[in-house]
Amino acid sequence: MAGQLFEEFGQKFEITLIPTSGGVFEVDFDGQEIFSKDTLQRHAEYEEVAQPIREILSQLAPHKAVNKNH
């Protein structure tokens, strides 16, 4: 999933991966929690991480379309 996030958003935004232990997987965007494996007790699907980011980006720049297919 990290590769997909870098591919779709990495050219436009800084993406930082922070290694942790214990199977933690959390995605925050601009201080807003997008996904927490700890909270939901399951792995994320790509679209449930990418779509909220697209929605935030469209609110920040409503005149620019965010291409979901890269």
C-alpha positions as CSV (number, residue, x, y, z in Angstrom):
1,M,0.0,0.0,0.0
2,A,2.8,2.4,0.7
3,G,4.0,2.1,-2.9
4,Q,0.5,2.9,-4.1
5,L,0.3,6.0,-1.9
6,F,3.7,7.2,-3.1
7,E,2.6,6.6,-6.7
8,E,-0.6,8.5,-6.4
9,F,0.3,11.3,-4.0
10,G,4.1,11.3,-3.6
11,Q,4.8,13.7,-6.5
12,K,2.6,16.4,-5.0
13,F,3.0,15.9,-1.3
14,E,5.6,14.8,1.2
15,I,4.8,11.3,2.5
16,T,6.6,10.0,5.5
17,L,6.6,6.4,6.7
18,I,7.3,5.9,10.4
19,P,8.3,2.4,11.2
20,T,6.8,1.0,14.4
21,S,6.4,-2.4,16.1
22,G,3.4,-4.5,16.9
23,G,1.6,-4.3,13.6
24,V,0.6,-0.7,14.0
25,F,-0.7,0.9,10.7
26,E,-2.0,4.4,10.9
27,V,-2.5,7.0,8.2
28,D,-2.8,10.7,9.1
29,F,-3.1,13.5,6.5
30,D,-2.5,17.1,7.6
31,G,-3.2,16.1,11.2
32,Q,-6.4,14.3,10.4
33,E,-6.6,10.5,11.1
34,I,-7.5,8.7,7.9
35,F,-7.1,5.1,9.1
36,S,-6.1,3.3,12.3
37,K,-5.6,-0.4,12.3
38,D,-5.6,-0.3,16.1
39,T,-9.0,1.3,16.1
40,L,-10.6,-0.9,13.5
41,Q,-8.7,-4.1,14.3
42,R,-8.1,-4.9,10.6
43,H,-5.9,-4.0,7.7
44,A,-6.8,-1.2,5.4
45,E,-8.0,-1.5,1.9
46,Y,-6.2,1.0,-0.5
47,E,-9.4,2.9,-1.4
48,E,-10.4,3.5,2.2
49,V,-7.1,5.3,2.7
50,A,-6.8,7.0,-0.7
51,Q,-10.4,8.2,-1.1
52,P,-10.4,10.4,2.1
53,I,-7.1,11.9,1.0
54,R,-8.6,12.7,-2.4
55,E,-11.6,14.3,-0.7
56,I,-9.4,16.5,1.5
57,L,-7.4,17.5,-1.5
58,S,-10.5,18.4,-3.5
59,Q,-11.6,20.7,-0.6
60,L,-8.2,22.3,-0.5
61,A,-8.1,22.9,-4.3
62,P,-11.7,22.5,-5.5
63,H,-10.8,23.7,-9.0
64,K,-8.3,20.9,-9.5
65,A,-9.6,17.4,-10.2
66,V,-7.8,14.6,-8.3
67,N,-7.2,11.7,-10.7
68,K,-8.0,8.5,-8.9
69,N,-6.4,6.5,-11.7
70,H,-3.1,8.5,-11.5
